[in-house]
Amino acid sequence: MSCIHFNIGNSEPEKAKDIDYKSPPSPYERIKNSDTDYAWQSRKTGNMIAISSNCSKNSDKSLQQAFQDVSKGFDRTEDIKQEPFFYNGREALRGIVKGSIDGIAATIDVVLLNKNQCFYQLTYSGVSNQFSEEKNIFENFIKDFKAP
């Protein structure tokens, strides 16, 4: 499955600097992806973990708007859950979308955060039948991520 990414601003994003994170462990490998700041893909499942940021003046999209953009990436949605929570010293939004993309059952777990004039999107995506297999790796990734 390819990385699922959605534009989080109206212009070419200015990426955040000094993000503190720990790379996901094996079976994840760092991959190049021009749509994200950093991305990793599992050699075992094909699931992906990615960080996207936008510190441009046009990055003032609400968390709800950004989550709606994530949902629009699906051809068909079956289940959508979202929940606000406190993260990195700010109110954030975590959402899970299940549905299909190009006829393939897919699931996305996304954390959306606005902090210090930057917008952050942490994404875990994969084919639905293998999604839960490495979800704990994403949970640890979220715990270790620190926005400046």
PyMOL CGO cylinders between C-alpha atoms (Angstrom):
from pymol import cmd
from pymol.cgo import CYLINDER

trace = [
    CYLINDER, 0.00, 0.00, 0.00, 1.35, 3.42, -0.81, 0.3, 1, 1, 1, 1, 1, 1,
    CYLINDER, 1.35, 3.42, -0.81, 1.56, 6.23, 1.69, 0.3, 1, 1, 1, 1, 1, 1,
    CYLINDER, 1.56, 6.23, 1.69, -1.70, 8.04, 2.15, 0.3, 1, 1, 1, 1, 1, 1,
    CYLINDER, -1.70, 8.04, 2.15, -1.09, 11.76, 2.49, 0.3, 1, 1, 1, 1, 1, 1,
    CYLINDER, -1.09, 11.76, 2.49, -3.31, 14.75, 2.21, 0.3, 1, 1, 1, 1, 1, 1,
    CYLINDER, -3.31, 14.75, 2.21, -2.24, 18.33, 1.59, 0.3, 1, 1, 1, 1, 1, 1,
    CYLINDER, -2.24, 18.33, 1.59, -2.38, 20.19, 4.90, 0.3, 1, 1, 1, 1, 1, 1,
    CYLINDER, -2.38, 20.19, 4.90, -2.13, 23.68, 3.44, 0.3, 1, 1, 1, 1, 1, 1,
    CYLINDER, -2.13, 23.68, 3.44, -2.80, 25.65, 0.29, 0.3, 1, 1, 1, 1, 1, 1,
    CYLINDER, -2.80, 25.65, 0.29, 0.80, 26.28, -0.76, 0.3, 1, 1, 1, 1, 1, 1,
    CYLINDER, 0.80, 26.28, -0.76, 4.09, 24.41, -0.79, 0.3, 1, 1, 1, 1, 1, 1,
    CYLINDER, 4.09, 24.41, -0.79, 4.53, 23.59, 2.91, 0.3, 1, 1, 1, 1, 1, 1,
    CYLINDER, 4.53, 23.59, 2.91, 7.39, 24.89, 4.98, 0.3, 1, 1, 1, 1, 1, 1,
    CYLINDER, 7.39, 24.89, 4.98, 8.48, 21.86, 6.98, 0.3, 1, 1, 1, 1, 1, 1,
    CYLINDER, 8.48, 21.86, 6.98, 8.89, 21.97, 10.76, 0.3, 1, 1, 1, 1, 1, 1,
    CYLINDER, 8.89, 21.97, 10.76, 12.38, 22.01, 12.17, 0.3, 1, 1, 1, 1, 1, 1,
    CYLINDER, 12.38, 22.01, 12.17, 13.66, 20.28, 15.29, 0.3, 1, 1, 1, 1, 1, 1,
    CYLINDER, 13.66, 20.28, 15.29, 10.98, 17.58, 15.45, 0.3, 1, 1, 1, 1, 1, 1,
    CYLINDER, 10.98, 17.58, 15.45, 11.95, 14.98, 18.06, 0.3, 1, 1, 1, 1, 1, 1,
    CYLINDER, 11.95, 14.98, 18.06, 10.95, 11.41, 17.21, 0.3, 1, 1, 1, 1, 1, 1,
    CYLINDER, 10.95, 11.41, 17.21, 12.23, 7.85, 17.33, 0.3, 1, 1, 1, 1, 1, 1,
    CYLINDER, 12.23, 7.85, 17.33, 12.19, 5.95, 14.05, 0.3, 1, 1, 1, 1, 1, 1,
    CYLINDER, 12.19, 5.95, 14.05, 9.94, 2.89, 14.11, 0.3, 1, 1, 1, 1, 1, 1,
    CYLINDER, 9.94, 2.89, 14.11, 11.88, -0.34, 14.72, 0.3, 1, 1, 1, 1, 1, 1,
    CYLINDER, 11.88, -0.34, 14.72, 12.29, -3.25, 12.32, 0.3, 1, 1, 1, 1, 1, 1,
    CYLINDER, 12.29, -3.25, 12.32, 10.46, -4.38, 10.21, 0.3, 1, 1, 1, 1, 1, 1,
    CYLINDER, 10.46, -4.38, 10.21, 10.05, -0.67, 9.33, 0.3, 1, 1, 1, 1, 1, 1,
    CYLINDER, 10.05, -0.67, 9.33, 12.51, 0.96, 6.96, 0.3, 1, 1, 1, 1, 1, 1,
    CYLINDER, 12.51, 0.96, 6.96, 12.85, 4.63, 6.09, 0.3, 1, 1, 1, 1, 1, 1,
    CYLINDER, 12.85, 4.63, 6.09, 11.60, 5.44, 2.59, 0.3, 1, 1, 1, 1, 1, 1,
    CYLINDER, 11.60, 5.44, 2.59, 11.72, 8.56, 0.46, 0.3, 1, 1, 1, 1, 1, 1,
    CYLINDER, 11.72, 8.56, 0.46, 8.34, 10.17, -0.01, 0.3, 1, 1, 1, 1, 1, 1,
    CYLINDER, 8.34, 10.17, -0.01, 8.07, 13.71, -1.33, 0.3, 1, 1, 1, 1, 1, 1,
    CYLINDER, 8.07, 13.71, -1.33, 4.64, 14.18, 0.27, 0.3, 1, 1, 1, 1, 1, 1,
    CYLINDER, 4.64, 14.18, 0.27, 5.88, 13.71, 3.84, 0.3, 1, 1, 1, 1, 1, 1,
    CYLINDER, 5.88, 13.71, 3.84, 8.66, 14.96, 6.09, 0.3, 1, 1, 1, 1, 1, 1,
    CYLINDER, 8.66, 14.96, 6.09, 9.55, 11.39, 7.08, 0.3, 1, 1, 1, 1, 1, 1,
    CYLINDER, 9.55, 11.39, 7.08, 8.06, 8.03, 6.16, 0.3, 1, 1, 1, 1, 1, 1,
    CYLINDER, 8.06, 8.03, 6.16, 8.71, 4.40, 7.02, 0.3, 1, 1, 1, 1, 1, 1,
    CYLINDER, 8.71, 4.40, 7.02, 7.27, 1.23, 5.51, 0.3, 1, 1, 1, 1, 1, 1,
    CYLINDER, 7.27, 1.23, 5.51, 7.06, -2.22, 7.03, 0.3, 1, 1, 1, 1, 1, 1,
    CYLINDER, 7.06, -2.22, 7.03, 8.86, -4.93, 5.06, 0.3, 1, 1, 1, 1, 1, 1,
    CYLINDER, 8.86, -4.93, 5.06, 6.47, -7.41, 6.68, 0.3, 1, 1, 1, 1, 1, 1,
    CYLINDER, 6.47, -7.41, 6.68, 3.00, -5.89, 6.09, 0.3, 1, 1, 1, 1, 1, 1,
    CYLINDER, 3.00, -5.89, 6.09, 3.50, -2.89, 3.81, 0.3, 1, 1, 1, 1, 1, 1,
    CYLINDER, 3.50, -2.89, 3.81, 1.92, -0.66, 6.50, 0.3, 1, 1, 1, 1, 1, 1,
    CYLINDER, 1.92, -0.66, 6.50, 3.29, 2.87, 6.68, 0.3, 1, 1, 1, 1, 1, 1,
    CYLINDER, 3.29, 2.87, 6.68, 4.03, 5.43, 9.36, 0.3, 1, 1, 1, 1, 1, 1,
    CYLINDER, 4.03, 5.43, 9.36, 4.60, 9.04, 8.30, 0.3, 1, 1, 1, 1, 1, 1,
    CYLINDER, 4.60, 9.04, 8.30, 5.10, 12.55, 9.68, 0.3, 1, 1, 1, 1, 1, 1,
    CYLINDER, 5.10, 12.55, 9.68, 3.91, 15.56, 7.71, 0.3, 1, 1, 1, 1, 1, 1,
    CYLINDER, 3.91, 15.56, 7.71, 4.23, 19.15, 8.85, 0.3, 1, 1, 1, 1, 1, 1,
    CYLINDER, 4.23, 19.15, 8.85, 3.32, 22.56, 7.53, 0.3, 1, 1, 1, 1, 1, 1,
    CYLINDER, 3.32, 22.56, 7.53, 4.59, 25.76, 9.13, 0.3, 1, 1, 1, 1, 1, 1,
    CYLINDER, 4.59, 25.76, 9.13, 3.47, 28.02, 6.28, 0.3, 1, 1, 1, 1, 1, 1,
    CYLINDER, 3.47, 28.02, 6.28, 1.23, 31.00, 6.85, 0.3, 1, 1, 1, 1, 1, 1,
    CYLINDER, 1.23, 31.00, 6.85, -1.57, 29.03, 5.14, 0.3, 1, 1, 1, 1, 1, 1,
    CYLINDER, -1.57, 29.03, 5.14, -1.35, 26.15, 7.63, 0.3, 1, 1, 1, 1, 1, 1,
    CYLINDER, -1.35, 26.15, 7.63, -4.15, 27.42, 9.89, 0.3, 1, 1, 1, 1, 1, 1,
    CYLINDER, -4.15, 27.42, 9.89, -6.59, 24.67, 8.91, 0.3, 1, 1, 1, 1, 1, 1,
    CYLINDER, -6.59, 24.67, 8.91, -8.69, 23.43, 11.82, 0.3, 1, 1, 1, 1, 1, 1,
    CYLINDER, -8.69, 23.43, 11.82, -8.17, 19.91, 13.11, 0.3, 1, 1, 1, 1, 1, 1,
    CYLINDER, -8.17, 19.91, 13.11, -11.70, 19.02, 12.00, 0.3, 1, 1, 1, 1, 1, 1,
    CYLINDER, -11.70, 19.02, 12.00, -11.06, 20.31, 8.47, 0.3, 1, 1, 1, 1, 1, 1,
    CYLINDER, -11.06, 20.31, 8.47, -7.84, 18.31, 8.27, 0.3, 1, 1, 1, 1, 1, 1,
    CYLINDER, -7.84, 18.31, 8.27, -9.59, 15.15, 9.44, 0.3, 1, 1, 1, 1, 1, 1,
    CYLINDER, -9.59, 15.15, 9.44, -12.29, 15.65, 6.82, 0.3, 1, 1, 1, 1, 1, 1,
    CYLINDER, -12.29, 15.65, 6.82, -9.53, 15.87, 4.20, 0.3, 1, 1, 1, 1, 1, 1,
    CYLINDER, -9.53, 15.87, 4.20, -8.18, 12.51, 5.41, 0.3, 1, 1, 1, 1, 1, 1,
    CYLINDER, -8.18, 12.51, 5.41, -11.66, 10.98, 5.07, 0.3, 1, 1, 1, 1, 1, 1,
    CYLINDER, -11.66, 10.98, 5.07, -12.04, 12.35, 1.53, 0.3, 1, 1, 1, 1, 1, 1,
    CYLINDER, -12.04, 12.35, 1.53, -9.07, 10.27, 0.41, 0.3, 1, 1, 1, 1, 1, 1,
    CYLINDER, -9.07, 10.27, 0.41, -11.23, 7.16, 0.52, 0.3, 1, 1, 1, 1, 1, 1,
    CYLINDER, -11.23, 7.16, 0.52, -13.45, 5.99, -2.33, 0.3, 1, 1, 1, 1, 1, 1,
    CYLINDER, -13.45, 5.99, -2.33, -15.89, 4.65, 0.25, 0.3, 1, 1, 1, 1, 1, 1,
    CYLINDER, -15.89, 4.65, 0.25, -15.89, 4.90, 4.04, 0.3, 1, 1, 1, 1, 1, 1,
    CYLINDER, -15.89, 4.90, 4.04, -17.39, 2.30, 6.36, 0.3, 1, 1, 1, 1, 1, 1,
    CYLINDER, -17.39, 2.30, 6.36, -16.38, 3.55, 9.78, 0.3, 1, 1, 1, 1, 1, 1,
    CYLINDER, -16.38, 3.55, 9.78, -15.08, 6.88, 11.00, 0.3, 1, 1, 1, 1, 1, 1,
    CYLINDER, -15.08, 6.88, 11.00, -14.08, 7.61, 14.60, 0.3, 1, 1, 1, 1, 1, 1,
    CYLINDER, -14.08, 7.61, 14.60, -12.54, 10.78, 15.97, 0.3, 1, 1, 1, 1, 1, 1,
    CYLINDER, -12.54, 10.78, 15.97, -11.66, 11.95, 19.42, 0.3, 1, 1, 1, 1, 1, 1,
    CYLINDER, -11.66, 11.95, 19.42, -10.04, 15.11, 20.75, 0.3, 1, 1, 1, 1, 1, 1,
    CYLINDER, -10.04, 15.11, 20.75, -7.24, 14.58, 23.27, 0.3, 1, 1, 1, 1, 1, 1,
    CYLINDER, -7.24, 14.58, 23.27, -4.41, 16.50, 24.93, 0.3, 1, 1, 1, 1, 1, 1,
    CYLINDER, -4.41, 16.50, 24.93, -1.07, 15.87, 23.19, 0.3, 1, 1, 1, 1, 1, 1,
    CYLINDER, -1.07, 15.87, 23.19, 2.29, 17.65, 23.17, 0.3, 1, 1, 1, 1, 1, 1,
    CYLINDER, 2.29, 17.65, 23.17, 0.83, 20.34, 25.42, 0.3, 1, 1, 1, 1, 1, 1,
    CYLINDER, 0.83, 20.34, 25.42, -2.05, 21.15, 23.03, 0.3, 1, 1, 1, 1, 1, 1,
    CYLINDER, -2.05, 21.15, 23.03, -5.50, 19.98, 22.10, 0.3, 1, 1, 1, 1, 1, 1,
    CYLINDER, -5.50, 19.98, 22.10, -5.18, 17.47, 19.27, 0.3, 1, 1, 1, 1, 1, 1,
    CYLINDER, -5.18, 17.47, 19.27, -7.47, 15.20, 17.30, 0.3, 1, 1, 1, 1, 1, 1,
    CYLINDER, -7.47, 15.20, 17.30, -7.06, 11.48, 16.73, 0.3, 1, 1, 1, 1, 1, 1,
    CYLINDER, -7.06, 11.48, 16.73, -9.13, 9.74, 14.14, 0.3, 1, 1, 1, 1, 1, 1,
    CYLINDER, -9.13, 9.74, 14.14, -9.50, 6.36, 12.50, 0.3, 1, 1, 1, 1, 1, 1,
    CYLINDER, -9.50, 6.36, 12.50, -11.02, 5.92, 9.07, 0.3, 1, 1, 1, 1, 1, 1,
    CYLINDER, -11.02, 5.92, 9.07, -11.89, 2.54, 7.58, 0.3, 1, 1, 1, 1, 1, 1,
    CYLINDER, -11.89, 2.54, 7.58, -13.03, 2.09, 4.02, 0.3, 1, 1, 1, 1, 1, 1,
    CYLINDER, -13.03, 2.09, 4.02, -11.63, 1.41, 0.59, 0.3, 1, 1, 1, 1, 1, 1,
    CYLINDER, -11.63, 1.41, 0.59, -9.08, 3.05, -1.64, 0.3, 1, 1, 1, 1, 1, 1,
    CYLINDER, -9.08, 3.05, -1.64, -8.94, 1.85, -5.25, 0.3, 1, 1, 1, 1, 1, 1,
    CYLINDER, -8.94, 1.85, -5.25, -11.13, -1.10, -4.21, 0.3, 1, 1, 1, 1, 1, 1,
    CYLINDER, -11.13, -1.10, -4.21, -8.77, -2.24, -1.44, 0.3, 1, 1, 1, 1, 1, 1,
    CYLINDER, -8.77, -2.24, -1.44, -9.95, -2.29, 2.19, 0.3, 1, 1, 1, 1, 1, 1,
    CYLINDER, -9.95, -2.29, 2.19, -7.74, 0.21, 4.02, 0.3, 1, 1, 1, 1, 1, 1,
    CYLINDER, -7.74, 0.21, 4.02, -7.51, 1.79, 7.47, 0.3, 1, 1, 1, 1, 1, 1,
    CYLINDER, -7.51, 1.79, 7.47, -5.84, 5.02, 8.56, 0.3, 1, 1, 1, 1, 1, 1,
    CYLINDER, -5.84, 5.02, 8.56, -5.09, 6.14, 12.11, 0.3, 1, 1, 1, 1, 1, 1,
    CYLINDER, -5.09, 6.14, 12.11, -4.13, 9.81, 12.18, 0.3, 1, 1, 1, 1, 1, 1,
    CYLINDER, -4.13, 9.81, 12.18, -3.06, 12.27, 14.89, 0.3, 1, 1, 1, 1, 1, 1,
    CYLINDER, -3.06, 12.27, 14.89, -3.53, 15.95, 14.02, 0.3, 1, 1, 1, 1, 1, 1,
    CYLINDER, -3.53, 15.95, 14.02, -1.88, 18.73, 16.02, 0.3, 1, 1, 1, 1, 1, 1,
    CYLINDER, -1.88, 18.73, 16.02, -1.43, 22.50, 15.76, 0.3, 1, 1, 1, 1, 1, 1,
    CYLINDER, -1.43, 22.50, 15.76, 1.51, 23.81, 17.78, 0.3, 1, 1, 1, 1, 1, 1,
    CYLINDER, 1.51, 23.81, 17.78, 3.55, 27.01, 17.56, 0.3, 1, 1, 1, 1, 1, 1,
    CYLINDER, 3.55, 27.01, 17.56, 2.28, 28.02, 14.10, 0.3, 1, 1, 1, 1, 1, 1,
    CYLINDER, 2.28, 28.02, 14.10, 2.86, 24.53, 12.69, 0.3, 1, 1, 1, 1, 1, 1,
    CYLINDER, 2.86, 24.53, 12.69, 0.43, 21.80, 11.74, 0.3, 1, 1, 1, 1, 1, 1,
    CYLINDER, 0.43, 21.80, 11.74, 1.49, 18.17, 12.27, 0.3, 1, 1, 1, 1, 1, 1,
    CYLINDER, 1.49, 18.17, 12.27, -0.03, 14.99, 10.88, 0.3, 1, 1, 1, 1, 1, 1,
    CYLINDER, -0.03, 14.99, 10.88, 1.16, 11.60, 12.17, 0.3, 1, 1, 1, 1, 1, 1,
    CYLINDER, 1.16, 11.60, 12.17, -0.27, 8.81, 10.06, 0.3, 1, 1, 1, 1, 1, 1,
    CYLINDER, -0.27, 8.81, 10.06, -0.41, 5.04, 10.30, 0.3, 1, 1, 1, 1, 1, 1,
    CYLINDER, -0.41, 5.04, 10.30, -1.96, 3.43, 7.23, 0.3, 1, 1, 1, 1, 1, 1,
    CYLINDER, -1.96, 3.43, 7.23, -2.34, -0.02, 5.82, 0.3, 1, 1, 1, 1, 1, 1,
    CYLINDER, -2.34, -0.02, 5.82, -4.47, -2.71, 4.31, 0.3, 1, 1, 1, 1, 1, 1,
    CYLINDER, -4.47, -2.71, 4.31, -7.27, -3.39, 6.80, 0.3, 1, 1, 1, 1, 1, 1,
    CYLINDER, -7.27, -3.39, 6.80, -6.59, -7.11, 7.30, 0.3, 1, 1, 1, 1, 1, 1,
    CYLINDER, -6.59, -7.11, 7.30, -3.00, -6.36, 8.44, 0.3, 1, 1, 1, 1, 1, 1,
    CYLINDER, -3.00, -6.36, 8.44, -3.61, -3.04, 10.16, 0.3, 1, 1, 1, 1, 1, 1,
    CYLINDER, -3.61, -3.04, 10.16, -3.75, -4.23, 13.78, 0.3, 1, 1, 1, 1, 1, 1,
    CYLINDER, -3.75, -4.23, 13.78, -0.63, -6.39, 13.42, 0.3, 1, 1, 1, 1, 1, 1,
    CYLINDER, -0.63, -6.39, 13.42, 1.79, -3.45, 13.97, 0.3, 1, 1, 1, 1, 1, 1,
    CYLINDER, 1.79, -3.45, 13.97, -0.48, -0.88, 15.61, 0.3, 1, 1, 1, 1, 1, 1,
    CYLINDER, -0.48, -0.88, 15.61, 1.55, -1.03, 18.84, 0.3, 1, 1, 1, 1, 1, 1,
    CYLINDER, 1.55, -1.03, 18.84, 4.54, 0.32, 16.89, 0.3, 1, 1, 1, 1, 1, 1,
    CYLINDER, 4.54, 0.32, 16.89, 2.50, 3.39, 15.95, 0.3, 1, 1, 1, 1, 1, 1,
    CYLINDER, 2.50, 3.39, 15.95, 1.31, 3.80, 19.57, 0.3, 1, 1, 1, 1, 1, 1,
    CYLINDER, 1.31, 3.80, 19.57, 4.96, 3.94, 20.69, 0.3, 1, 1, 1, 1, 1, 1,
    CYLINDER, 4.96, 3.94, 20.69, 5.80, 6.31, 17.82, 0.3, 1, 1, 1, 1, 1, 1,
    CYLINDER, 5.80, 6.31, 17.82, 3.08, 8.70, 19.02, 0.3, 1, 1, 1, 1, 1, 1,
    CYLINDER, 3.08, 8.70, 19.02, 4.38, 8.56, 22.60, 0.3, 1, 1, 1, 1, 1, 1,
    CYLINDER, 4.38, 8.56, 22.60, 7.91, 9.42, 21.47, 0.3, 1, 1, 1, 1, 1, 1,
    CYLINDER, 7.91, 9.42, 21.47, 6.99, 12.26, 19.05, 0.3, 1, 1, 1, 1, 1, 1,
    CYLINDER, 6.99, 12.26, 19.05, 7.67, 15.80, 20.30, 0.3, 1, 1, 1, 1, 1, 1,
    CYLINDER, 7.67, 15.80, 20.30, 6.77, 18.90, 18.33, 0.3, 1, 1, 1, 1, 1, 1,
    CYLINDER, 6.77, 18.90, 18.33, 8.99, 21.92, 19.09, 0.3, 1, 1, 1, 1, 1, 1,
]
cmd.load_cgo(trace, "trace")
